[in-house]
Structures are given as structure tokens and as C-alpha cells.
Amino acid sequence: MTTSDLIQVEERPQSQRCYQRACAVTPAGVHSPVRAFKGLGLSPLIVDRGEGDEMIDVDGHRYIDYCCSWGALLHGHAHPAIVQAVTQRVTKGCSFGVSTPVEAELASCLLKYLPADQLRFVSSGTEATMTALRLARGVTGKDVVVKFTGHYHGHADSFLVQAGSGCLSLDSSASSAGVPHELAKLTLCVPFNNVEVLLQTLQRQDIAAVIVEPVAANMGVVPPHEGFLELLRKETLEKGILLIFDEVITGFRIHPGGACQYYGIEPDLICLGKVIGGGFPVAAVAGREKVMRYLAPLGPVYQAGTLSGHPVAMAAGLAAIRLAEESSFYQDLEDKTNFLLEPIYDFIIKKDLPACLHQVGSLFTLFLGQRDIDNLEDVKGCNPEMFKEYFKFMLERGIYCSPSQHEANFVSGAHTQEHLLYTQETILEFLDSRI
Ligand SMILES: Cc1ncc(COP(=O)(O)O)c(C=O)c1O
């Protein structure tokens, strides 16, 4: 590729016009902070449409997409089966505020794969984790929640304490202003993969729940150490603490049964999102009936949502899960990801580069500037300038990676061998020439 073939990412006139217009009416022009590309020195991507594994911006540039709507698009953009399901359903009316049959259909379809009897649909991952925590507090009668530093569970107040994802790019040491101090005190933070601190913390008698991203994916992908989740399950069971797996990213992404099946662990509550909506706003909290029956109107824990179980979104989710049920879907996805990453992994080792590559199923992060990563402290040792250079290098060559060192990248069923190979060669070129 010659310099003249590169996308001039600093000169996208339509994108810049749209962005300026958006900035006049919206803080930083975006409706979710990470979209602003803060710290990357570039104006954000403004997309016109998606086709398979590509996004096309309003200036007509095509990018192979490894962000996949932050993991929601297991089958890439505008998959015909999902488009058909949505179009058929929407002609019957958008939303009714009462039940439609497709809710139970999607719920049964999901529950087949989960160690849970029931679930309740909500519209965002934030609602799912917020509901799970309220439920845990309602069931145990205790108030404290334990989370892991750098894990992200959405933007409910109780979780904005040493949180990951976009919070890691904020200048302030607190994850957010506006969280009452008294509430934040009820959230205890433990370093991921640190058994000693975990055991010490769990000695307290006032803990309602431990919430964990079983594979951390919001400080970049950081897998659990062998035995860590098992120990967490054993200790929480013994102490009557509810264990919440936040599988908003990992659910139906790394395995049909998410991390529960991948690691063979049965938590008390499972939060789902992203993939289960096929690109639409669907999330859920799932658990055993004895816990789920605490939810209103059966039980005393209140939870509700005008658009929960939205029929068009349910139809999209159902179509997405049915596609994933086709035999060998997950194996093929992992094979594709291995095909993309193995030579990169080998190259890093062979050249002893200051970098490391983490992968679980179709989730991956290339960490730049740090060799070993087990928790947030290690992630902080990465080199933000190197990431900035990498992100621009890839974007200029028509590859859109998740726009932060603290995020996961995703391979979808739509990624072609040709595009995976091109991506692999481009990453290798970057590593060879710039590090
Ligand atoms: C693990 C995890 N939990 C919860 C959330 C919050 O989901 P939402 O953005 O749909 O509110 C996210 C979002 O990225 C997530 O990654």
C-alpha cells in the first residue's frame, strides 16, 4: 500500500461537518463517551452504513470492523436473516407495553444454554447489572457489593467505582462525579486475579454480592487465572454471598453458554446483553427460580421498563441466536480468530516485543508497551502514545479497531478470510516497523 492509498483520516470533510453539527447539540457530539475518540487525536468516525464485516463512513471510506458495535454484532452488519426478522416484525407494530409471544420464545432459547431457570429482559447491560445487584441486596438483606478494579458493569452509581472501559480514559481519579460518597462506600474493589486480597475482603459479614466479568474485557481482554473463578464460587457459596457473572460481553460470544459453560461454573445471577439483541437494545438478568421470584410483582424487589421485551428487538435477538445455533458456529469463529492472531502472537514472542496479545474465543486485545497483564495495574503500564499511533495506522489502512487500549476487539461470523489475512499483515507491519 502506498501513501496515496491511505485513507486521509484527518481530512474526512463530511464526517467533520456531521461531528461539528453534533457537538453543537450534544456534549462532545456523542451519546456515549468512548465514541468521541478522546485522546486519539482524531475526530470520531461518523458511519453511514454497515455491510457484513465492514462499516462505511459518511465520506464513503470502508473499514473492516473489529469493534462490532462493542461486541453486539456476532454476525456482522445487516445480516439478511436479522434484517428479515426485524422487517417482518416491525410491520406488525413497534411496541405495545404488554407481552408478545416472541419474549418467551427468546427467553426459552437463551435459557437452554444457561445454568438458570428464568430471566427478565431489560434494555441495556446497565439495567441488567443494576437489577442483579438490587436483587442480590433484596435476597440477602445486605448492602455491600464487591467488584474488581478495571471491570465495567455499566453506569449505575454503585458500579462507577474504579471502573473500566470509558472510565479509564477519564482524567479524574474517581470513576464519576455525582456518585454519592455514602453509596460508593458500599462498593469494595479488589484487584482481578488476586486471591489474597479477595479472601481477605470476603471475610466481611455485610456483603450481598460479588460481581465479576468472568473474562475481563473492559480493561482490554484479561482472562481469569486458572482456578480463580472456581475459588470465587466456592468462597461465595460458603459465605452466603451471591455471585453475579456479568456476561454482557461474554454471553453467547465466547460460547453459547457464555463463561458459565466455558469455565463450568454456576453463578447465582447472570447478566446478559449485546449479542442477545442482535444489534438491538436487549439485555437480561437470569438466575434460578428461587432467586428470580424475588422480582416484582412476585416478590419485593422492584424492577420495570416501558420498552423491556421490545418485540422488534426480541425478533432480532432470536434471529441472531438461531444463526449461532448452526453447528460449529462457535468453533468456526474461534478458528477465524486463531487464524488472525496466531502469527501475530508468534511474532511478538520471537522478537521479544514489549507487547502482549490476549484472546478468549473471538475476543482479543493487543496490549502495547507491556509484556504481562493480569490486572488493572499491569494495564496501566501500557503505552498510550503507541496505541494512538497503532489506531491511526490501522484506520488509515481501512481497519477499525476498538478505539481504546482498554477495550476488547471482536471477530464476527461475517469476517472474511481475505479481510482477516489483510488485518493480520497490517498488524505485523505495524509491529515490525513501529515497535
Ligand atoms: C461487561 C459489561 N457490563 C455491562 C455493560 C453495560 O452495558 P450497556 O452499555 O448496554 O448499558 C457493558 C457495556 O459495555 C459491559 O461491557
The ligand as an ORCA input file, in Angstrom:
! r2SCAN-3c Opt
* xyz 0 1
  C     -19.374     -6.282     30.961
  C     -20.334     -5.151     30.742
  N     -21.353     -4.996     31.605
  C     -22.267     -4.017     31.455
  C     -22.170     -3.140     30.399
  C     -23.203     -2.055     30.231
  O     -23.976     -2.328     29.113
  P     -24.768     -1.133     28.377
  O     -23.736     -0.284     27.712
  O     -25.666     -1.855     27.425
  O     -25.517     -0.402     29.426
  C     -21.136     -3.265     29.473
  C     -21.008     -2.341     28.346
  O     -20.092     -2.354     27.582
  C     -20.185     -4.304     29.641
  O     -19.176     -4.469     28.810
*
